[in-house]
């Protein structure tokens, strides 16, 4: 019966993009700047991917700061998740409300996440405009990751674009990345497409 109810909710979300359901619970884990784990009253864990934003990966600059900022907002607190879809990894995609505040938007305002333009048309118009404006303001004030002249968006980083900007390119990389790099303190390394550094 439980699986039927979940399937019905997902079907409703596909048929009506404005449809939304909710999950209430306590945040028991923060994986990174846009992913948390929520434990509901029935002691069921839900992996939540924050909608409308994309935060730096943990291997990127500001990845740890983004995670910490989100953790400071929500960890150990009761939250309300407004959602209408799941992703291919089975995570619930939703807006995290804590104390009446939009935690997703707060990540953007702090300069610790991008407005995820690839999925912006899935957002209500007012929310979409607020997220876009908040990113512009964070950029203008050079908050967080916007201190860097050209921060690499996480969707590019995940595909290996711009991942060697921290070092000097030295040619092809024998461990599968596009280039070898010399770090600021010396030592040659390469970075895989998953963002892992390996010294040679």
PETAFEN-V25694 format. One record per residue. N is the residue number from 0. RES is the residue in one letter. SS is DSSP state (~ for helix, > for strand, _ for the rest). PSI is psi in degrees with one decimal (999 if undefined). Layout:
n = {N N}
res = {RES RES}
ss = {SS SS}
psi = {PSI PSI}
This chain:
n = {0 1 2 3 4 5 6 7 8 9 10 11 12 13 14 15 16 17 18 19 20 21 22 23 24 25 26 27 28 29 30 31 32 33 34 35 36 37 38 39 40 41 42 43 44 45 46 47 48 49 50 51 52 53 54 55 56 57 58 59 60 61 62 63 64 65 66 67 68 69 70 71 72 73 74 75 76 77 78 79 80 81 82 83 84 85 86 87 88 89 90 91 92 93 94 95 96 97 98 99 100 101 102 103 104 105 106 107 108 109 110 111 112 113 114 115 116 117 118 119 120 121 122 123 124 125 126 127 128 129 130 131 132 133 134 135 136 137 138 139 140 141 142 143 144 145 146 147 148 149 150 151 152 153 154 155 156 157 158 159 160 161 162 163 164 165 166 167 168 169 170 171 172 173 174 175 176 177 178 179 180 181 182 183 184 185 186 187 188 189 190 191 192 193 194 195 196 197 198 199}
res = {X X X X X X X X X X X X X X X X X X X X X X X X X X X X X X X X X X X X X X X X X X X X X X X X X X X X X X X X X X X X X X X X X X X X X X X X X X X X X X X X X X X X X X X X X X X X X X X X X X X X X X X X X X X X X X X X X X X X X X X X X X X X X X X X X X X X X X X X X X X X X X X X X X X X X X X X X X X X X X X X X X X X X X X X X X X X X X X X X X X X X X X X X X X X X X X X X X X X X X X X}
ss = {_ ~ ~ ~ ~ ~ ~ ~ ~ ~ ~ ~ ~ ~ ~ _ _ _ _ _ > > > > > > > > > > > > _ _ > > > > > > _ _ _ _ > > > > > > _ _ > > _ _ _ _ _ _ _ _ ~ ~ ~ ~ ~ ~ ~ ~ ~ ~ ~ ~ _ _ _ > > > > > > > > > _ _ _ _ _ > > > > > > > _ _ > > ~ ~ ~ ~ ~ ~ ~ _ _ _ _ > > _ ~ ~ ~ ~ ~ ~ _ _ ~ ~ ~ ~ ~ ~ ~ ~ ~ ~ ~ ~ ~ ~ ~ ~ ~ _ _ ~ ~ ~ ~ _ _ _ _ _ _ ~ ~ ~ ~ _ _ _ _ _ _ _ _ _ _ > > _ _ _ _ _ _ _ _ _ _ > > > _ _ _ _ _ > > > > _ _ _ _ _ > > > _}
psi = {-39.4 -45.3 -35.2 -41.2 -42.5 -44.0 -38.6 -40.3 -43.5 -41.1 -42.7 -37.9 -36.7 -37.9 -27.4 97.6 -23.6 -9.9 140.9 146.3 -179.9 152.8 131.4 140.3 -172.0 136.9 119.5 -3.1 144.2 111.4 -40.7 -162.8 -1.8 20.2 128.5 167.3 129.2 133.9 119.3 -179.3 -24.6 8.4 29.8 132.4 139.4 125.6 122.3 124.7 118.8 127.1 152.5 -2.4 161.4 116.6 158.7 141.5 158.0 -28.9 -6.1 159.7 140.7 1.9 -45.0 -39.5 -39.2 -44.3 -44.5 -38.8 -43.6 -41.4 -42.0 -31.9 -42.0 -21.3 130.4 3.4 158.7 134.0 161.8 120.0 120.4 119.6 161.0 11.7 164.3 159.7 -176.9 -14.8 3.1 6.2 145.4 128.2 115.9 168.3 130.0 115.1 125.7 119.8 31.7 1.8 146.3 104.8 -32.8 -49.8 -35.9 -34.9 -39.7 -45.5 -32.3 -3.0 29.3 16.7 154.2 151.9 124.0 89.0 -26.6 -28.2 16.7 -27.5 -8.4 -9.6 149.6 149.8 -44.6 -41.0 -43.4 -44.4 -40.6 -41.2 -43.7 -44.5 -40.3 -36.1 -42.9 -41.9 -40.9 -40.1 -48.2 -33.6 -2.2 49.3 145.8 -126.2 -17.4 0.4 -29.1 141.7 -44.0 75.3 142.0 119.5 144.5 -30.1 -28.1 -41.7 -40.3 -21.6 13.6 13.1 125.0 12.4 -11.7 17.1 -18.1 -12.7 -176.9 127.3 133.9 12.9 -163.7 151.9 122.5 -11.6 19.5 -12.3 173.8 -17.6 156.9 153.0 150.8 121.6 166.8 -22.7 18.8 172.5 133.5 134.0 165.8 158.9 126.5 171.6 -20.2 6.3 12.1 131.0 134.5 118.9 144.3 999}
